[in-house]
Amino acid sequence: MKVALCVKWFNVDELLVPMFRKYEQEHGIEPLEFVRCTSLEDVRNEVLSNKTKILFIDPPSSTIELWKFVTSKESTIEWVHSSAAGVDKFFATFKQLPEDNLTFLQNEIKFTRRAGSVTPQTMTEYILMIILNMERSMKSLSQNSLNHEWQSDYNCRLLSECRVGLMGYGEIGREIANKLNSNFNMKINVLKRGEASNDSSVDKWFSSTSEGGVEKFLSSDLDYIVAILPSTKETVGLLNNSILKNCERSKPVFINLGRGDLVGDQDIVTALENKWIRFAALDVLSQEPLPKDSILWGRQDLLVTPHCSCKTKSIVTEIAKGFYENMNLFKNNQQMVNLVDWKKEY
């Protein structure tokens, strides 16, 4: 079976395909035929010549012209798989499609995304990196070492004394809550859509759909706020100045690992300057790469990282595992997993 590859994030020949081959060999899977497509014309030629049914794609390869072809009458594509867990960039493109094409995409093509255990683990480790650096005063310790200063008035909290607020409680959020609570006995508050869930890892629940739910969550004496929300019409610009002011009492550290459009750059700076939050670690930004003249650079109270919280050497293995699991379901005409929710847009 042939698969058209539209990928810009990974080196296809040196990283992606070799990992696919390794996975096939380790699991006794019949090898697939991968065809690298670097342009719309490549995809068109591959589909029209060989009646290819599967498209493997990453967000940077998503264009309106590509999706118009994929959803056209001449296309034979039946399944599209995203190498990324987040699909907001795809939805931004989908909104430009003619209604007939969008309807065809939603009803006739299976659209799945990456998921797995590696991403929650690496994101949890990123969160712990920030928390431990803050709680153990690593910046001060490092500076003292550079300055030849021995300051023995060192004091810190245990992780079990910290309360973390998670914004978002999907598959990744549940895993993070469980890891932080079960391994370190950290207290967890959760903001999610709808009602509370039955989860012993969570101490307090807040609903983002109830009146004042977000404000109550932010003012619930949090030490750390971790945002892992997708980009939807409900979340874009959600944390504006009037909302962030609710953090003023506990002055938490804000960590954003979801999507950069949750909060504006100026809103973050305002919150820091007004001491509503005491520090921010942003792994996702409103514009990536972040422009060199951004107001977010060069601040002592803000860390910018290049969207790396879920990037590890194991991520390609996770991509291969999820893809081949769905491939087996696709071949046997069974219900596939990690299908995109068209209503929720993730």
Secondary structure, 3 states (H helix, E strand, C coil): CEEEEECCCCCHHHHHHHHHHHHHHHCCCCCCEEEECCCHHHHHHHHHHHCCCEEEECHHHCCHHHHHHHCCCCCCCCEEEECCCCCHHHHHHHCCCCHHHHHHHHHHCEEECCCCCHHHHHHHHHHHHHHHHHHCCHHHHHHHHHCCCCCCCCCCCCHHHCEEEEECCCHHHHHHHHHHHHHHCCEEEEEECCCCCCCCCCCEEEECCCCCHHHHHHCCCCCEEEECCCCCCCCCCCCCHHHHHHHCCCCCEEEECCCHHHCCHHHHHHHHHCCCCCEEEECCCCCCCCCCCCCCCCCCCEEECCCCCCCCCCHHHHHHHHHHHHHHHHHCCCCCCCECCCCCCC
